[in-house]
Amino acid sequence: MSDTEMSPLSGLPLAGLKVVEFTHMVMGPSTGLILGDMGADVIRVEPIGGDRTRRLLGSGAGYYPMYNRNKRSVCLDLKSDGGIAAARALAAAADIVVENFRPGALDRLGLGYDALSADNPGLIYCSAKGFLAGPYENRTALDEVAQMMGGLAYMTGPPGRPLRAGASVIDVTGGMFGVIGILGLLERRHRTGAGGQVKCSLFETTAFLVGQHMAQKAVTGTAAAPMPARVSAWAIYDVFATAGEGQIFVGVVSDQQWVAFCTAFALDDFASDETLALNNDRVLARDRILPRIRAMFADIDRDVLLAKCEAVGLPVAPIARPEDLFDDLHLNAQGGLVDLHLPDGTPARLPALPIEVDGERFGVRHDLGDPGADSRALLLDAGMSNDTIDALFTSGAVA
């Protein structure tokens, strides 16, 4: 499959950096995706036949196409001497290695940080794991495991019904922290010339995300309630039914917004009631305010209500499904979705990196290629001869 046209963004921030990625599933690939979108040359090492993530069904069917654009693929048999030699040659020419296999897996193959940095002292090596150092570090973990044991599932579901978030938020956020660590070590390398090792994790990422609830307990002495049962900081800050089948989220989060809201919806009695003038007093009066608002909104068309709340300047949002975003006006206006082709050639539009640099968005330089599509070219770039590469193909160490 041929590459798509290069993004119009000039001077990609990470252009010139080479990344070798030993990853699968979501956390490691999301790290490489971010680096690749920002201009790094990302080399994805896959097993012979391709990463099994490519063939996942159900909720995993979107993992590969979402997190593996802007990468080139080489297929290696890491159980063979030839495959290991090829992997080490790639890493020796790299600035960054990213891996997210089980603890110790790459060390046993001679592809851990100590082995690779001996050949390449400036190498920055990122390991994306379930846990950082401590009693749990050798446990197997997935996004859902971390959400359950890290308190996020408890906070997301109603009391007694822990519920994982509706996307791989810990995998992706953990990968983002990996990128932050990599960029920090790159800056240090600019000063010292030395590489280093960074480790990011699922469990500690989850703990960081629920830190606000831990802090709430520390400040108030009262444990945070699950979000569906929480006492909001604002009286109007909820999902409301509208006329027909539509739903909308509306927030009124300041005393000034309260006045504007009451004026816009002709709530004269609320506007003149001095006992509702201040936010905290309105929170205590939720049982009086919310039934009135729910009944009023239920008679208004969703789009009419959305426009009216936007005009007032309220935080407001229609309740959208992921598939609705394909047609979202904002995402389609300025590069919020990028064009790709799925492995079977089907065109697809998927979210771009949520960053602007110099007023431009990052695009696609490499489409979703076939497994091993770049094997020969990448090994030639790493300094191997055609004869050596031919022998590796013949032996089955490379495909």
Phi, psi and omega per residue, in radians:
M1 nan 2.292 -3.076
S2 -1.366 2.731 3.104
D3 -1.238 2.632 3.016
T4 -1.394 3.020 -3.139
E5 -1.142 2.577 3.140
M6 -1.210 2.542 3.088
S7 -1.001 2.565 3.088
P8 -1.222 -0.200 -3.139
L9 -1.068 2.150 3.135
S10 -1.647 2.635 3.092
G11 1.113 0.914 3.131
L12 -0.944 2.321 -2.974
P13 -1.000 -0.613 -3.068
L14 -1.873 0.293 3.100
A15 -1.020 2.415 -3.138
G16 1.679 -0.233 3.087
L17 -1.570 2.446 3.139
K18 -1.970 2.273 -3.106
V19 -2.103 2.323 2.998
V20 -1.933 2.217 -2.992
E21 -2.077 2.021 3.019
F22 -1.830 1.500 -2.978
T23 -2.474 2.976 3.033
H24 -2.749 2.985 3.127
M25 1.074 -2.111 -2.960
V26 -2.149 -0.842 -2.946
M27 -1.061 -0.924 3.126
G28 -1.134 -0.847 3.106
P29 -1.026 -0.574 3.121
S30 -1.173 -0.578 3.060
T31 -1.097 -0.850 3.123
G32 -1.116 -0.633 3.109
L33 -1.013 -0.841 -3.111
I34 -1.077 -0.803 3.133
L35 -1.101 -0.728 -3.131
G36 -1.176 -0.754 3.110
D37 -1.054 -0.583 -3.116
M38 -1.478 0.095 2.968
G39 2.026 -0.158 3.141
A40 -1.210 2.644 3.050
D41 -1.530 1.828 -3.026
V42 -1.767 2.155 3.132
I43 -1.859 2.006 -3.101
R44 -1.680 2.035 3.105
V45 -1.520 2.081 -3.133
E46 -2.060 2.733 3.026
P47 -1.210 2.862 3.087
I48 -0.987 2.254 -3.081
G49 1.634 -0.189 3.098
G50 1.717 2.716 3.125
D51 -1.067 2.339 3.137
R52 -1.116 -0.332 3.071
T53 -1.022 -0.507 3.113
R54 -1.037 -0.453 -2.973
R55 -1.955 0.240 3.126
L56 -1.167 2.613 3.111
L57 -1.897 -3.125 3.050
G58 0.998 -2.354 -3.069
S59 -1.173 -0.245 3.109
G60 -1.574 -0.058 -3.039
A61 -1.128 -0.420 -3.127
G62 -1.619 -0.093 -3.053
Y63 -1.056 -0.922 -3.028
Y64 -1.127 -0.877 -3.103
P65 -1.128 -0.501 -3.107
M66 -1.327 -0.638 -2.930
Y67 -1.959 0.274 -3.043
N68 -2.341 0.375 2.976
R69 -1.304 2.940 3.100
N70 0.966 0.670 3.083
K71 -2.368 2.675 2.999
R72 -1.938 2.630 -2.985
S73 -1.998 2.372 2.957
V74 -2.262 2.343 3.130
C75 -1.822 2.134 -3.102
L76 -2.250 2.519 2.990
D77 -1.602 1.732 -3.072
L78 -1.375 0.063 2.985
K79 -1.633 0.004 -3.139
S80 -1.955 2.659 3.105
D81 -1.074 -0.691 -3.133
G82 -1.141 -0.698 3.116
G83 -1.151 -0.695 3.093
I84 -1.134 -0.737 3.133
A85 -1.075 -0.711 3.118
A86 -1.150 -0.721 3.128
A87 -1.107 -0.723 3.133
R88 -1.168 -0.613 3.101
A89 -1.135 -0.718 3.098
L90 -1.102 -0.778 -3.112
A91 -1.181 -0.555 -3.136
A92 -1.153 -0.440 -3.135
A93 -1.734 0.120 -3.024
A94 -1.734 2.768 2.966
D95 -1.587 -0.572 -2.994
I96 -2.442 2.420 2.953
V97 -2.080 2.359 3.076
V98 -2.131 2.327 3.089
E99 -2.519 2.603 3.094
N100 -2.462 0.701 3.060
F101 -1.550 3.050 -3.081
R102 -1.026 2.608 -3.109
P103 -0.902 2.260 3.081
G104 1.526 -0.205 -3.053
A105 -1.068 -0.835 -3.120
L106 -1.336 -0.513 3.055
D107 -1.036 -0.735 -3.127
R108 -1.149 -0.382 3.123
L109 -1.611 -0.011 -3.063
G110 1.374 0.390 -3.123
L111 -2.089 0.345 3.075
G112 -1.397 3.092 -3.084
Y113 -1.067 -0.788 -3.084
D114 -1.051 -0.772 -3.110
A115 -1.200 -0.797 -3.065
L116 -1.287 -0.599 3.135
S117 -1.276 -0.368 3.049
A118 -1.121 -0.612 3.090
D119 -1.488 -0.396 -3.005
N120 -2.482 1.433 -3.020
P121 -1.075 -0.373 3.139
G122 -1.549 0.077 -3.058
L123 -1.179 2.393 2.993
I124 -1.848 2.126 -2.963
Y125 -2.061 2.044 -3.111
C126 -1.909 2.130 3.071
S127 -1.902 2.114 3.112
A128 -1.784 1.974 -2.988
K129 -2.210 3.134 3.065
G130 -1.313 -0.649 -3.039
F131 -2.493 2.634 2.946
L132 -1.402 -3.034 -3.069
A133 -1.035 2.414 3.131
G134 2.609 -3.029 -3.065
P135 -1.039 -0.437 -3.078
Y136 -1.637 -0.043 -2.838
E137 -1.061 -0.381 -3.134
N138 -1.746 0.098 3.091
R139 -1.254 2.663 2.992
T140 -1.414 2.364 -3.124
A141 -2.447 2.607 2.987
L142 -2.259 2.968 3.109
D143 -0.870 -0.836 -3.075
E144 -1.158 -0.646 3.085
V145 -1.040 -0.815 -3.114
A146 -1.128 -0.707 3.131
Q147 -1.103 -0.648 -3.119
M148 -1.236 -0.842 -3.055
M149 -1.482 -0.217 -3.141
G150 -1.689 0.060 3.043
G151 1.606 -0.156 -3.100
L152 -1.245 -0.733 3.127
A153 -1.097 -0.675 3.079
Y154 -1.049 -0.723 -3.101
M155 -1.317 -0.422 -3.043
T156 -1.461 -0.725 -3.098
G157 -1.505 2.936 3.050
P158 -1.195 2.857 -3.102
P159 -0.900 2.272 3.114
G160 1.439 -0.014 -3.113
R161 -2.321 1.293 3.141
P162 -0.988 2.432 -3.026
L163 -2.430 2.186 3.089
R164 -1.179 2.650 3.053
A165 -1.080 2.743 -3.008
G166 -1.443 0.314 3.032
A167 -2.667 2.963 -3.106
S168 -1.398 1.080 -2.981
V169 -1.150 -0.561 -3.107
I170 -1.378 -0.731 3.033
D171 -0.938 -0.878 -3.041
V172 -1.255 -0.760 3.127
T173 -1.153 -0.685 3.061
G174 -1.045 -0.731 3.069
G175 -1.083 -0.654 3.086
M176 -1.094 -0.731 3.089
F177 -1.120 -0.593 3.038
G178 -1.040 -0.754 3.108
V179 -1.106 -0.707 3.110
I180 -1.038 -0.779 3.110
G181 -1.099 -0.732 3.118
I182 -1.060 -0.817 -3.122
L183 -1.127 -0.616 3.064
G184 -1.106 -0.741 3.127
L185 -1.233 -0.542 3.051
L186 -1.094 -0.745 3.109
E187 -1.123 -0.703 3.085
R188 -1.113 -0.670 3.130
R189 -1.120 -0.576 3.074
H190 -1.041 -0.571 -3.097
R191 -1.535 -0.633 -2.984
T192 -1.982 -0.357 -3.064
G193 1.450 -0.140 -3.087
A194 -1.607 2.545 3.033
G195 -1.468 -2.677 3.140
G196 2.980 3.112 -3.065
Q197 -2.138 2.295 3.075
V198 -2.137 2.501 3.121
K199 -2.249 2.252 3.046
C200 -2.057 2.830 -2.994
S201 -2.626 2.784 3.118
L202 -1.326 -0.853 -3.026
F203 -1.139 -0.859 -3.124
E204 -1.161 -0.548 3.041
T205 -1.089 -0.754 3.119
T206 -1.091 -0.773 3.123
A207 -1.045 -0.694 3.128
F208 -1.106 -0.723 -3.105
L209 -1.202 -0.568 3.110
V210 -1.601 0.133 3.137
G211 -0.993 -0.562 3.126
Q212 -1.100 -0.581 3.125
H213 -1.345 -0.589 3.022
M214 -1.118 -0.727 3.128
A215 -1.143 -0.633 3.086
Q216 -1.024 -0.747 3.102
K217 -1.117 -0.719 -3.132
A218 -1.134 -0.658 -3.084
V219 -1.361 -0.754 -2.996
T220 -1.740 -0.333 -3.051
G221 1.402 -0.023 -3.127
T222 -2.005 2.291 -3.136
A223 -1.146 2.519 3.113
A224 -1.180 2.379 3.080
A225 -1.476 2.667 3.040
P226 -0.903 2.575 -3.019
M227 -0.956 -0.708 3.125
P228 -1.128 -0.319 -3.110
A229 -1.961 0.149 -3.044
R230 -1.244 2.752 2.923
V231 -1.603 1.956 -3.075
S232 -1.168 2.736 3.063
A233 -1.336 -0.124 -3.113
W234 -2.350 2.612 -3.099
A235 -1.210 -0.755 3.122
I236 -1.910 1.811 -3.097
Y237 -2.890 1.314 -2.915
D238 -2.821 3.036 3.039
V239 -1.646 2.341 -3.081
F240 -2.191 2.500 2.998
A241 -1.342 2.504 3.090
T242 -2.058 3.137 3.118
A243 -1.062 2.479 -3.033
G244 1.407 -2.478 -3.095
E245 -1.886 0.104 -3.061
G246 -1.312 2.714 3.030
Q247 -2.296 2.688 -3.096
I248 -2.578 2.514 3.001
F249 -1.701 2.341 3.083
V250 -2.335 2.367 3.040
G251 -2.174 2.467 2.995
V252 -2.172 1.781 -2.852
V253 -2.027 0.247 3.049
S254 -2.644 2.841 3.119
D255 -1.151 -0.594 3.103
Q256 -1.162 -0.719 3.101
Q257 -1.129 -0.619 3.111
W258 -1.043 -0.784 3.129
V259 -1.092 -0.802 -3.136
A260 -1.124 -0.683 3.134
F261 -1.105 -0.837 -3.120
C262 -1.096 -0.670 3.127
T263 -1.151 -0.796 -3.078
A264 -1.109 -0.587 -3.059
F265 -1.886 0.294 3.056
A266 0.960 0.709 3.091
L267 -1.621 1.135 -2.998
D268 -1.090 -0.657 -3.116
D269 -1.175 -0.660 3.064
F270 -1.165 -0.729 -3.083
A271 -1.106 -0.618 -3.090
S272 -1.561 -0.081 -3.100
D273 -1.453 1.865 -3.084
E274 -1.138 -0.360 3.118
T275 -1.295 -0.147 3.112
L276 -1.957 0.171 -3.037
A277 -1.241 -0.502 -3.073
L278 -1.883 2.537 -3.028
N279 -0.961 -0.889 -3.065
N280 -1.098 -0.567 3.077
D281 -1.185 -0.632 3.104
R282 -1.184 -0.640 3.085
V283 -1.035 -0.720 3.129
L284 -1.241 -0.293 -3.120
A285 -1.852 0.360 -3.103
R286 -0.968 -0.669 -3.094
D287 -1.142 -0.378 3.084
R288 -1.575 -0.597 -3.043
I289 -1.428 -0.849 -2.946
L290 -1.123 -0.728 3.114
P291 -1.007 -0.666 3.118
R292 -1.136 -0.769 -3.108
I293 -1.196 -0.728 3.139
R294 -1.073 -0.754 3.140
A295 -1.138 -0.687 -3.139
M296 -1.168 -0.818 -3.120
F297 -1.137 -0.545 -3.098
A298 -1.130 -0.276 3.138
D299 -1.770 0.087 -3.082
I300 -2.009 2.363 3.076
D301 -1.063 2.492 -3.059
R302 -1.003 -0.824 -3.078
D303 -1.172 -0.609 3.071
V304 -1.138 -0.775 3.136
L305 -1.127 -0.719 3.121
L306 -1.043 -0.819 -3.121
A307 -1.112 -0.692 -3.109
K308 -1.171 -0.745 3.125
C309 -1.184 -0.656 3.088
E310 -1.097 -0.707 3.140
A311 -1.097 -0.598 3.115
V312 -1.310 -0.411 -3.102
G313 1.599 0.444 3.135
L314 -1.481 2.660 2.921
P315 -1.155 2.057 -3.037
V316 -2.585 2.564 -3.130
A317 -2.743 2.349 2.941
P318 -1.227 2.649 3.096
I319 -1.464 1.924 -3.052
A320 -1.853 2.701 2.982
R321 -1.734 2.737 -3.140
P322 -0.917 -0.699 -3.099
E323 -1.182 -0.342 3.084
D324 -1.171 -0.423 -3.059
L325 -1.235 -0.342 3.059
F326 -1.004 -0.565 -3.077
D327 -1.861 0.188 -3.103
D328 -1.132 2.226 -3.077
L329 -1.062 -0.728 -3.096
H330 -1.180 -0.824 -3.125
L331 -1.111 -0.538 -3.114
N332 -1.498 -0.145 -3.025
A333 -1.433 -0.705 -2.965
Q334 -2.373 0.740 3.045
G335 1.450 0.367 3.110
G336 -1.261 -0.334 3.034
L337 -2.112 2.432 3.135
V338 -1.940 2.625 -3.098
D339 -1.582 2.252 3.123
L340 -2.353 2.973 2.966
H341 -2.140 2.270 3.062
L342 -1.208 2.861 -3.081
P343 -0.943 -0.476 3.123
D344 -1.534 0.120 3.118
G345 1.634 -0.121 -3.132
T346 -1.170 2.239 3.089
P347 -1.228 2.583 3.114
A348 -2.549 2.668 3.060
R349 -2.113 2.160 -3.070
L350 -2.281 2.789 -3.051
P351 -1.062 2.362 3.023
A352 -1.320 2.907 3.009
L353 -1.025 2.323 -3.035
P354 -1.421 0.991 -3.102
I355 -2.432 2.466 2.908
E356 -1.954 2.404 3.026
V357 -2.178 2.163 -3.098
D358 0.914 0.647 3.074
G359 1.384 0.136 -3.113
E360 -2.158 2.701 3.096
R361 -1.720 2.743 3.081
F362 -1.416 2.432 -3.110
G363 -2.010 -2.699 -3.065
V364 -1.952 2.180 3.040
R365 -1.823 -0.575 3.117
H366 -2.210 2.148 3.103
D367 -1.242 -3.101 3.099
L368 -1.373 1.699 -3.054
G369 -1.396 2.969 3.076
D370 -1.312 2.751 3.099
P371 -1.018 2.253 3.080
G372 1.272 0.215 -3.092
A373 -1.050 -0.430 -3.051
D374 -2.005 0.222 -3.003
S375 -0.938 -0.946 -3.064
R376 -1.094 -0.837 -3.102
A377 -1.065 -0.686 -3.109
L378 -1.214 -0.686 3.129
L379 -1.239 -0.589 3.026
L380 -1.094 -0.762 3.111
D381 -1.074 -0.536 -3.130
A382 -1.404 -0.015 3.051
G383 1.782 0.059 3.108
M384 -1.414 2.581 3.124
S385 -1.450 2.813 3.091
N386 -1.043 -0.668 -3.141
D387 -1.110 -0.766 3.121
T388 -1.108 -0.727 -3.141
I389 -1.160 -0.708 3.090
D390 -1.004 -0.743 -3.126
A391 -1.131 -0.654 3.123
L392 -1.164 -0.699 3.070
F393 -1.118 -0.744 -3.123
T394 -1.099 -0.691 -3.113
S395 -1.324 -0.261 -3.088
G396 1.537 0.084 3.119
A397 -1.276 -0.411 3.140
V398 -2.287 2.539 3.057
A399 -2.502 nan nan
